[in-house]
Amino acid sequence: MNWPLAATLLALAAPAAAQDATAMPGMDHGQADQATGHDMASMDMSHMDMPGMDMPAMDMGHAMTGALGPYAMTREASGTAWQPDASVHDGLQLMRGPWMLMVHGVLNGVYDNQYGPRGAEKAFVSGMLMVMAQRPVGDAGTLQLRAMVSPDPFMGKSGYPLLLATGETADGKTPLVDRQHPHDLFMELSASYAYRFDAATSAFVYAGLPGEPAFGPPAFMHRLSVMDSPEAPISHHWLDSTHITFGVVTFGVVRGGWKLEASRYNGREPDQHRFDIETGALDSTAARLSWNPTANWSLQASWADEKSPEQLDPQVNQRKLSASAIYTVPFGDHGWWSTTAAWGRRSSEGIDLDAWVLESALKPNAAWTIFGRAERVDNDELTVAAGGHHGPTYTVGKVSVGAVHDWPLSTHLSVGLGALYAFDFVPSALDAAYGDDPRGAMVFTRLKLR
């Protein structure tokens, strides 16, 4: 797929109907209805001047709510996960009769150099293109369809070098260590239906092949606090690796700022074949409680019982726990600041492995974004035990800092240039493997729909 061409065609497809999803006269940068943080459904939007939007068949009071409940649509992130209402959505927003369409996309060209005995270098392309279609059904229902694809498979089955990263496999025989696996071509193909009982209450069902079960915070490429970084977190398989699950059904209820949901899903991680769609029994269970107490905060706690998640250790089941807090606030006239703190635990065969993450991004103006992340992870996959996949447990860490500058190419397309530097921390027992000063760096350029 020619991603830059596709993005350009989308930007030109409907010049009269397209608008920036974050630029809505009469709304204060995602802070609409700040007093309650939820009740977008009751807003009278008949006097809002929204140039370029043709909506004769769309009730805007309905359209501006989320797909899963009567709250601000900016609250929704990946899968059924929540983020603060004050978050921003980049991309195109189009109206076609009763349908509201949104298109998000980013394409990164990255040069990666990881230093030390286990280091390597590589140039690769990553990113995603997501298309969402939403419409009312009757007086109280909302239907949403969502598709997301990624160019990651074209980087090769072994992914890209990333010190201290582990998870999945490139050949079905050996684990990927010090490399980030590529995501599948199809990252999400999902549908949801929600029914509103009143101005604060709804129930919903979500299904995907693939999709994301009710576990963890939003996936890292959808978190405002880190989405501008091309580097995957080493805590990925503790917090959000289930964002590509080949088979999931989630039921949930929303009441004001609260959401309770449960999922049945295929617990097996994707295999090394990145272009296909896999199937399997819905043998695993997850549950999540989310709370958005104000427009600036989003909190969640979740639990999962996964059956045979790892292809290389199919006899081993896992229990997972996670908790996270996201704080997002406007910054200056057109910027924002978002921070996420998260904890995750993986438990199997009597061993508990924890991961801690603190990440933050600041956008002081339309051109610059500055981001950083600190992680601490207990990992038993860094050294392979004889005849097995897991070895001794080591506590390791990583701190990454970076920035990106964007220049507009057109109303809805920008080009950016950025870089990041990472400091890796290992115990003395791993000095022989990683050296006494392991580090990493990335330089990247990107095309982004905005």
Order of alpha helices (4+ residues) and beta strands (2+ residues): alpha-beta-alpha-beta-beta-beta-beta-beta-beta-beta-beta-alpha-beta-beta-beta-beta-beta-beta-beta-beta-beta-beta-alpha-beta
